[in-house]
């Protein structure tokens, strides 16, 4: 088995995307049923753009504080739940939000033989 440290940058990135894809496909993520406030589309898009443009891993609170418009915390957390459910972000145990949505890289993985179910 080849260790990840022996791979180049491109191969490491592909390996990581492959692991994330498997994690998302085989994990059972459920969207919360009890929602206090549903976000509007412009709010979801604003939060998506802010997360996608953040250069480093930031906590949910740090992202919430840097949003261009004020959003209630419950609405923000509902949006994060939706984005995690849809496979665009990962939220780790420390509440760091990581943008993983990259359809171009997924297409490249498909071309290299990634089997999708």
Buried (B, 14 or more C-beta within 10 A) or exposed (E): EEEEEEBEEEEEBBBBBBEBBEEBEEEEEEEEEEBEBEBEEEBBEBBBEBBEEBEEEBBBEBBBEEBEEEBEEEBBBBBBBBBBBBBBBBBEEEEBBBBBBBEEBBEBBEEEEBEEE
